[in-house]
């Protein structure tokens, strides 16, 4: 009898889990469920469609319907998994017409993702208040942009700033409001965040930090927001205050959650219930730096976990060791990247650090178009090993973050990084890469 694999969720984690399962077991019967009307697309690209960099929402579909047919995967759109029975190894499902069905499984993969978190702001139920998680959310916001001249974004994390930038690029007068005292609080230390904020404000994006939205104003429809006693007129509001993992279905089935209130898994992405695996935004990860549970709701984490879950669910063997949290974005012409721990989060984990901030150039100083590159390195004082890096620049940020990710993964010390050999040609790099110069500067501080 062929192995029956059911996957709940059909986006980054679900699709990569299905692909890995199919490569591992060519004969398995694989069924995928999603509550959405479109499967296999990249939500990370939605802000860049809104900003006009990507032509259409259709371009975000990475796995078209033909892919699922070719891979012999039974894809069920607009279908909800209502309950899991681990003893009977069944999943109860309901389609958009209300028709119910019971699916039998040998192995189950939960890739239910996350949903937007909306704080209890007075007036949040008004017409013209949006969240951004799905293509349909993006389409609604796109329609709102076309009939608007102003917008307010609540939250200055990665998504909040990407949305805010997209609105300015579309000609809207835009304000981003952040309760914490800086932008990108999960990604950057305040000294680096202040540089990002200044660069965004110079491009026309208004940013208010250290204050939350007290109330969303208007009758049935939004007319403005109240922030620290100021009333800001707006045509619509997007709440981008983070996401919460969709763990309710798993909890009802008796699947254990971890310290972070996400699904707890081992290195094979197995839950506490035999033959049930989980991956993606609904799952807890382990930090390779602190060795403690952490939240890593990144697309890169989702697909890496999914490959492991899919392989194991199909009878193979694979492990997911953990995360160091490499992330990057581009806001206007500014690239921002980070990996590992910030000084703030290192301190919160009881790690004493030494850091340095260094400014170099992306090309030889004399070569036309050389752009500034600001690098912050964070080292553990006791061991001198690199545990974090943050970079802001006009180009070349992603690959340097990747290189520093390798360095953290291999537990490289600042002394070793300071001796690293890097390449040079005037159009692409300085003779000493700014990463190495930053390490040499930090090494002097450590001494």
Residue pairs with C-beta under 8 A, 6 or more apart in sequence:
2 27
2 28
2 29
3 25
3 27
3 28
3 29
3 106
3 107
3 314
3 315
4 28
4 29
4 31
4 103
4 104
4 105
4 106
4 107
5 21
5 25
5 28
5 29
5 30
5 31
5 105
5 106
5 107
5 108
5 109
5 313
5 314
6 30
6 31
6 32
6 33
6 91
6 103
6 105
6 107
6 108
6 109
7 14
7 17
7 18
7 21
7 30
7 31
7 32
7 33
7 108
7 109
7 111
8 14
8 33
8 81
8 91
8 108
8 109
8 110
8 111
8 112
8 249
9 32
9 33
9 34
9 109
9 110
9 111
9 112
9 113
9 280
10 18
10 32
10 33
10 34
10 36
10 39
10 40
10 75
10 77
10 111
11 34
11 36
11 39
11 40
11 41
11 43
11 111
11 113
11 280
12 42
12 43
12 280
12 299
12 302
12 303
12 306
13 111
13 113
13 279
13 280
13 281
13 302
13 303
13 305
13 306
13 309
14 32
14 34
14 39
14 109
14 111
14 280
14 306
15 32
15 39
15 40
15 62
15 63
15 306
16 302
16 303
16 306
16 307
16 310
17 109
17 111
17 277
17 279
17 306
17 307
17 309
17 310
17 313
18 30
18 32
18 71
18 73
18 310
19 71
19 307
19 310
20 306
20 307
20 308
20 309
20 310
20 311
20 314
20 316
20 318
21 28
21 30
21 109
21 310
21 311
21 313
21 314
22 28
22 30
22 71
22 72
22 73
22 310
22 314
23 311
24 310
24 311
24 314
24 315
24 316
25 314
25 315
25 316
28 314
29 74
30 71
30 72
30 73
30 74
31 73
31 74
31 76
31 103
32 39
32 68
32 73
32 74
32 75
32 76
33 76
33 79
33 80
33 81
33 91
33 93
34 75
34 76
34 77
34 78
34 79
35 78
35 79
35 80
36 77
36 78
36 134
36 135
36 136
37 77
37 78
37 136
38 61
38 77
38 135
39 63
39 68
39 75
39 77
40 61
40 62
40 63
40 64
40 67
40 68
41 57
41 60
41 61
41 62
41 63
41 135
42 60
42 62
42 299
43 60
43 133
43 134
43 135
44 299
45 54
45 59
45 60
46 57
46 60
46 132
46 135
46 137
46 138
47 132
47 159
47 162
47 163
47 165
47 166
48 54
48 162
48 166
49 55
49 56
49 57
49 59
49 60
49 138
49 142
50 138
50 141
50 142
50 145
50 163
50 166
50 167
50 170
51 162
51 165
51 166
51 169
51 170
52 166
52 169
52 170
54 60
57 135
57 138
57 139
57 142
60 135
65 75
68 74
68 75
76 93
76 95
78 95
78 96
79 93
79 94
79 95
79 96
80 93
80 94
80 95
81 91
81 92
81 93
81 249
82 92
82 93
82 94
82 100
83 91
83 92
83 249
83 252
83 253
84 90
84 91
84 92
84 108
84 249
84 250
84 252
84 253
84 276
85 91
85 92
85 253
86 253
86 254
86 273
86 274
86 276
89 104
89 105
89 106
89 108
89 275
90 102
90 103
90 104
90 105
91 102
91 103
91 105
91 108
92 100
92 101
92 102
92 103
93 100
93 101
93 102
93 103
94 100
94 101
95 101
105 275
106 275
107 275
107 276
107 277
107 313
107 314
108 275
108 276
108 277
108 313
109 276
109 277
109 278
109 279
109 309
109 310
109 313
110 249
110 250
110 255
110 263
110 271
110 276
110 277
110 278
110 279
110 282
111 278
111 279
111 280
111 282
111 302
111 306
111 309
112 245
112 246
112 247
112 249
112 250
112 280
112 282
113 245
113 246
113 280
113 281
113 282
114 133
114 243
114 244
114 245
114 246
114 281
114 282
114 297
115 133
115 243
115 244
115 246
116 131
116 132
116 133
116 239
116 240
116 241
116 242
116 243
117 241
117 242
117 243
117 244
118 124
118 131
118 239
118 241
119 154
119 212
119 239
119 241
121 154
121 212
121 213
121 214
121 215
121 216
121 239
122 214
122 215
122 216
123 129
123 215
123 216
123 217
123 218
123 222
124 216
124 239
126 216
126 218
126 220
126 221
126 222
127 220
127 221
127 222
128 144
128 218
128 221
128 222
128 235
128 236
128 237
129 216
129 222
129 236
129 237
129 238
129 239
130 137
130 140
130 141
130 144
130 236
130 237
130 238
130 239
131 137
131 238
131 239
131 240
132 138
132 141
132 159
132 163
132 238
132 240
133 243
141 163
141 236
141 238
144 151
144 235
144 236
145 151
145 167
145 170
145 172
147 235
148 172
148 235
148 236
149 171
149 172
149 173
149 235
150 172
150 173
150 174
150 233
150 234
150 235
151 167
151 172
151 173
151 174
151 175
151 234
151 235
151 236
151 237
151 238
152 174
152 175
152 176
152 177
152 213
152 225
152 232
152 234
152 236
152 237
152 238
153 160
153 163
153 164
153 167
153 174
153 175
153 176
153 177
153 237
153 238
153 240
154 160
154 176
154 177
154 212
154 213
154 225
154 237
154 238
154 239
154 240
154 241
155 176
155 177
155 178
155 239
155 240
155 241
155 242
156 164
156 176
156 177
156 178
156 180
156 182
156 183
156 184
156 185
156 207
156 209
157 184
157 185
157 186
157 187
157 240
157 241
157 242
158 184
158 187
158 327
158 329
159 240
160 176
160 178
160 238
160 240
160 241
161 176
161 183
161 184
161 196
161 200
161 329
161 331
162 329
162 331
163 238
163 240
164 174
164 176
164 200
164 205
164 207
165 200
165 203
165 205
165 331
165 332
167 174
168 174
168 203
168 204
168 205
169 332
173 206
174 204
174 205
174 206
175 206
175 207
175 208
175 232
175 234
176 183
176 205
176 206
176 207
176 208
177 208
177 211
177 212
177 213
177 225
177 227
178 185
178 207
178 208
178 209
178 210
178 211
179 210
179 211
179 212
180 209
180 210
181 190
181 209
181 210
182 188
182 190
182 193
182 194
182 197
182 209
183 193
183 196
183 197
183 200
183 207
183 209
184 193
184 196
184 336
185 193
187 327
187 336
187 338
187 342
187 390
188 196
188 336
188 338
188 342
188 390
189 342
189 343
189 344
189 355
189 376
189 390
190 344
191 357
191 376
192 357
192 374
192 376
192 390
192 392
195 374
195 392
196 331
196 334
196 336
196 392
197 207
197 209
199 331
199 332
199 334
199 392
200 207
200 331
200 332
200 334
201 207
203 332
208 227
208 228
211 227
211 228
212 227
213 225
213 226
213 227
213 237
214 225
214 226
214 227
214 228
215 225
215 226
216 222
216 224
216 225
216 226
216 237
217 223
217 224
217 225
217 226
217 231
218 224
222 234
222 235
222 236
222 237
223 233
223 234
224 231
224 232
224 233
224 234
225 231
225 232
225 234
225 237
226 232
243 281
243 297
245 261
245 262
245 263
245 281
245 282
245 283
245 297
246 281
246 282
247 257
247 261
247 262
247 263
247 282
250 257
250 263
250 271
250 278
250 282
251 257
253 273
253 276
254 273
255 263
255 271
255 272
255 273
255 276
255 278
256 263
256 264
256 271
256 272
257 263
257 264
257 284
258 264
258 284
258 293
259 284
259 292
259 293
260 284
260 293
260 294
260 295
262 282
262 283
262 284
262 295
263 271
263 278
263 282
263 283
263 284
264 271
264 272
264 284
264 293
265 271
265 277
265 278
265 279
265 283
265 284
267 308
267 319
267 320
267 321
268 277
268 308
268 312
268 317
268 318
268 319
268 320
269 277
269 278
269 279
269 283
269 305
269 308
269 309
269 312
269 320
270 276
270 277
270 312
271 277
271 278
275 313
277 309
277 312
277 313
278 309
279 302
279 305
279 306
279 308
279 309
280 301
280 302
280 305
280 306
281 297
281 302
283 305
284 293
284 294
284 295
285 293
285 294
285 295
285 296
285 301
285 305
285 322
285 323
286 292
286 293
286 294
286 321
286 322
286 323
287 293
287 294
287 322
287 323
287 324
287 325
288 321
288 322
288 323
288 324
288 408
288 409
289 324
289 340
289 341
289 387
289 388
289 408
290 341
290 349
290 351
292 349
294 323
294 325
296 323
296 325
298 323
298 325
298 326
298 327
300 326
301 323
304 320
305 320
307 318
308 318
308 319
308 320
311 317
311 318
312 318
324 339
324 340
324 405
324 408
324 409
325 338
325 339
325 340
326 337
326 338
326 339
326 401
326 402
326 405
327 337
327 338
327 339
327 401
328 335
328 336
328 337
328 338
328 397
328 398
328 401
329 335
329 336
329 337
330 336
333 394
334 392
334 393
334 394
335 391
335 392
335 393
335 394
335 395
335 396
335 397
335 398
336 391
336 392
336 397
337 390
337 391
337 397
337 398
337 400
337 401
338 388
338 389
338 390
338 391
338 401
339 388
339 389
339 401
339 404
339 405
339 408
340 378
340 386
340 387
340 388
340 389
340 404
340 405
340 408
341 349
341 351
341 378
341 387
341 388
342 378
342 388
342 390
343 353
343 355
343 378
343 388
346 353
346 378
346 380
346 387
346 388
347 353
351 380
351 387
352 380
352 381
352 382
353 378
353 379
353 380
353 381
353 387
353 388
354 378
354 379
354 381
354 442
354 445
354 446
355 376
355 377
355 378
355 379
355 442
356 376
356 377
356 438
356 441
356 442
356 445
357 374
357 375
357 376
357 438
358 374
358 375
358 376
358 377
358 434
358 437
358 438
358 441
359 372
359 373
359 374
359 375
359 434
360 372
360 373
360 375
360 430
360 432
360 433
360 434
360 437
360 438
361 370
361 371
361 372
361 373
361 430
361 434
362 370
362 371
362 372
362 373
362 393
362 394
362 395
362 396
362 429
363 369
363 370
363 371
363 426
363 427
363 428
363 429
363 430
364 370
364 426
364 427
364 429
364 430
364 431
365 430
366 426
367 426
367 427
371 393
371 394
371 395
372 393
372 394
373 391
373 392
373 393
373 394
373 396
373 397
373 400
373 434
374 391
374 392
374 393
375 389
375 390
375 391
375 400
375 434
375 435
375 438
376 389
376 390
376 391
376 438
377 386
377 388
377 389
377 404
377 414
377 417
377 438
377 439
377 442
378 386
378 387
378 388
378 389
378 390
379 385
379 386
379 387
379 413
379 414
379 442
379 446
380 387
381 446
383 413
384 413
384 414
384 415
384 446
385 411
385 412
385 413
385 414
386 404
386 407
386 408
386 412
386 413
386 414
386 417
386 439
387 408
388 408
389 401
389 404
389 408
391 397
391 400
391 401
396 429
400 433
400 434
400 435
403 435
404 435
407 416
407 417
414 439
414 442
414 443
414 446
415 443
417 435
417 436
417 439
418 436
418 439
418 440
418 442
418 443
420 433
420 435
420 436
420 439
422 429
422 432
422 433
422 435
422 436
423 429
424 430
424 431
424 433
